Amino acid sequence: MSDPVRAPAQGSPIASAGDEVAAGAAVRTMFAAVAPRYDLLNHVLSLGFDMAWRRATARALREILRRPGSCVADFCCGTGDLTLCLSRQSAGWVVGADFCPPMLTLARRKSVRRGSRARFLAADALRLPFRNDSLDAATLAFGFRNLANYDRGLAEMRRVLKNGACLAILEFSRVHWPVFGPIFRFYFRRVLPRLGAWVSGVAGPYRYLPDSVSLFPDQESLAGKMRMAGFRNVRYRNFAGGVAALHLGEKA
Ligand SMILES: C[S@@+](CC[C@H](N)C(=O)[O-])C[C@H]1O[C@@H](n2cnc3c(N)ncnc32)[C@H](O)[C@@H]1O
């Protein structure tokens, strides 16, 4: 069997960088470069819809969050927007984890500014520092697409979730609305990379964004991957006709 870490990466298209370690390092470097402008660009480029989608993700988990002592982790948390949404509703513990130090620094600062009880830690979503069966829910917002190996990511989430615990993946997906679809694709492929490069001063990440979305599994394929990885009751909800989709499933 090949070494899992040195195996060719089977996830983000940045994986063409080589094996999983090289792909992970390339993703980390890319996010470190955009970190200072990440929040601004997110909100501008999505016209503010991204926050509504994160709030909807937190609402989908509210019963779990309201249980006293529940443990919920937000993986690939970036600057912590979803982590903080989750924490606001939580009667237990919420932790945000990411492997990019500049993103985590911004998340911690934001958390302190907002008086949040959320905690943040440095962790690779493909090698999580959590015990088996330890979490009541796990979330990823716009992070799953960047993993160097999607199947390994799902297996690792499943490992750390308790039986019956929920995985929520919020990610860009396929637009199905007939008129809006081509307009959105034009914006996403032609306008957004230029706007992103102009505001952030870094071109690469905003060229990578449409590439990584177009190669990412669509709604049904991601649902299929989750089932194959051992999640049951897998369902999804589209936002803005499929610009983004929230997939939910429970550890079987
Ligand atoms: C597009 S940002 C999303 C951040 C945040 N979840 C949000 O909603 O804005 C993707 C994040 O995933 C992180 N990431 C990508 N691959 C990762 C991995 N293998 N382990 C941990 N974090 C990872 C990046 O460092 C980056 O902060």
The ligand as a Tripos MOL2 file, in Angstrom:
@<TRIPOS>MOLECULE
LIG
   27    29     1     0     0
SMALL
NO_CHARGES

@<TRIPOS>ATOM
      1 C1        -11.8080   29.3570    1.9480 C.3       1 LIG1
      2 S1        -11.1610   29.3100    3.5620 S.3       1 LIG1
      3 C2        -12.6140   29.0940    4.5340 C.3       1 LIG1
      4 C3        -12.4730   29.6800    5.9060 C.3       1 LIG1
      5 C4        -13.7500   29.6970    6.7460 C.3       1 LIG1
      6 N1        -14.2390   28.3820    7.0440 N.3       1 LIG1
      7 C5        -14.8300   30.5170    6.1160 C.2       1 LIG1
      8 O1        -15.9860   30.0990    6.1300 O.co2     1 LIG1
      9 O2        -14.5340   31.6230    5.6550 O.co2     1 LIG1
     10 C6        -10.4350   27.7260    3.6270 C.3       1 LIG1
     11 C7         -9.6300   27.4610    4.8930 C.3       1 LIG1
     12 O3         -9.3310   26.0710    4.9380 O.3       1 LIG1
     13 C8         -8.0480   25.9210    5.5020 C.3       1 LIG1
     14 N2         -7.5610   24.5910    5.1400 N.ar      1 LIG1
     15 C9         -7.4150   24.0690    3.9010 C.ar      1 LIG1
     16 N3         -6.9470   22.8040    3.9760 N.ar      1 LIG1
     17 C10        -6.8290   22.5240    5.3040 C.ar      1 LIG1
     18 C11        -6.4120   21.3850    6.0440 C.ar      1 LIG1
     19 N4         -6.0010   20.2610    5.4310 N.pl3     1 LIG1
     20 N5         -6.4260   21.4400    7.3830 N.ar      1 LIG1
     21 C12        -6.8180   22.5680    8.0240 C.ar      1 LIG1
     22 N6         -7.2040   23.6920    7.3920 N.ar      1 LIG1
     23 C13        -7.2100   23.6650    6.0570 C.ar      1 LIG1
     24 C14        -7.2530   27.0740    4.9290 C.3       1 LIG1
     25 O4         -6.1110   27.3550    5.6880 O.3       1 LIG1
     26 C15        -8.2970   28.1920    4.9630 C.3       1 LIG1
     27 O5         -8.2130   28.9280    6.1440 O.3       1 LIG1
@<TRIPOS>BOND
     1     1     2 1
     2     2     3 1
     3     2    10 1
     4     3     4 1
     5     4     5 1
     6     5     6 1
     7     5     7 1
     8     7     8 2
     9     7     9 1
    10    10    11 1
    11    11    12 1
    12    11    26 1
    13    12    13 1
    14    13    14 1
    15    13    24 1
    16    14    15 ar
    17    14    23 ar
    18    15    16 ar
    19    16    17 ar
    20    17    18 ar
    21    17    23 ar
    22    18    19 1
    23    18    20 ar
    24    20    21 ar
    25    21    22 ar
    26    22    23 ar
    27    24    25 1
    28    24    26 1
    29    26    27 1
@<TRIPOS>SUBSTRUCTURE
     1 LIG1         1 GROUP 0 **** ****
